[in-house]
Amino acid sequence: MRRIRLAQALIRAKFKSPIKATDTASLSFRVWLTEIDISIMNHAAIVTVLEAGRIDALVRSTFFKIATKNNWYFPIQAITVQYYRPLKIFQKAQLYSKISFADEKWKRDGTYV
């Protein structure tokens, strides 16, 4: 089921409006029945949603196209998650993703990709 969420994020991102690499991308999602432990969303499913948000931001900022053309990978240096309250079954939620840092090797022609 996690692969379905990732594929869905990739396909939907292609039809959304493009963003700058410095903008914040938002992704709406709903907790699926297969993603819960007892009554709340489990941590593995939350990380999958975070990956979907990252894919959404990469595709919409056109970095995904440049990276796949050059056989680049998408490493994550760090992830920070703040849990305010648990997500329950079928609950709607919003995820915001933003590239917080890019060093000189990601710079191209004086602007960030």
C-alpha positions in Angstrom: 0.0 0.0 0.0 2.9 2.4 0.6 4.1 2.1 -3.0 0.6 3.1 -4.1 0.8 6.3 -1.9 4.2 7.1 -3.4 3.1 6.5 -7.0 0.0 8.5 -6.4 2.1 11.4 -5.1 4.3 11.3 -8.1 1.5 11.3 -10.6 -0.5 14.0 -8.8 2.6 16.2 -8.5 2.9 16.3 -12.3 -0.5 17.9 -12.6 0.0 20.5 -9.9 1.4 24.0 -10.4 5.2 24.3 -10.4 6.9 25.9 -7.4 10.3 27.4 -6.8 12.9 25.3 -5.0 12.6 27.7 -2.0 8.8 27.5 -1.8 6.8 25.3 0.6 4.9 22.5 -1.1 1.7 21.2 0.5 0.2 17.7 0.3 -3.3 16.7 1.5 -3.8 13.1 2.5 -6.2 10.9 4.4 -5.2 8.1 6.8 -5.9 4.7 5.3 -7.2 1.6 7.1 -3.9 -0.2 6.4 -1.8 2.5 8.0 -3.1 2.3 11.6 -2.0 0.5 14.7 -5.0 -0.1 16.9 -6.6 3.3 16.2 -3.8 5.8 15.2 -1.5 6.1 12.2 1.8 4.1 12.7 5.2 5.6 12.4 6.2 3.7 9.2 3.1 5.1 7.5 4.0 8.6 8.6 7.5 8.3 7.1 5.9 7.1 3.9 3.7 10.2 3.8 6.8 12.3 4.5 8.5 10.6 1.4 5.4 11.4 -0.6 5.7 15.1 0.4 9.3 15.1 -0.6 8.5 13.6 -4.0 5.8 16.2 -4.4 8.2 19.0 -3.7 10.9 17.6 -5.9 8.6 17.1 -8.9 6.9 20.4 -8.6 10.2 22.3 -8.3 11.5 20.5 -11.5 14.5 19.2 -9.5 13.2 15.6 -10.1 13.5 16.0 -13.9 17.0 17.4 -13.7 18.2 14.8 -11.2 16.8 11.8 -13.1 18.4 13.1 -16.3 21.8 13.3 -14.6 21.4 10.0 -12.5 21.4 11.9 -9.2 20.0 10.5 -6.0 17.9 12.2 -3.4 19.6 11.7 -0.1 18.1 13.0 3.1 20.4 14.4 5.7 17.8 14.9 8.4 14.1 14.7 9.1 12.4 16.6 11.9 8.9 15.5 12.9 6.7 17.2 15.5 3.7 15.2 16.7 1.0 17.5 18.1 -1.7 14.8 18.2 -2.2 11.4 16.7 -3.8 10.9 13.3 -6.8 8.6 13.4 -8.4 6.4 10.8 -9.8 8.2 7.8 -8.7 11.6 9.2 -7.7 14.2 6.7 -4.3 16.0 7.2 -2.0 18.4 5.5 1.7 18.0 5.0 4.1 20.9 4.3 7.5 20.2 2.7 10.3 22.7 2.2 13.9 22.4 1.2 15.6 24.0 4.1 19.2 23.9 2.9 21.2 23.4 -0.2 24.9 24.0 -0.4 27.0 25.3 -3.3 27.1 22.0 -5.2 23.3 22.2 -5.8 23.7 25.7 -7.2 23.4 26.2 -11.0 24.0 29.5 -12.9 23.8 31.6 -9.7 20.3 30.3 -8.8 19.2 27.2 -6.9 17.6 24.6 -9.0 
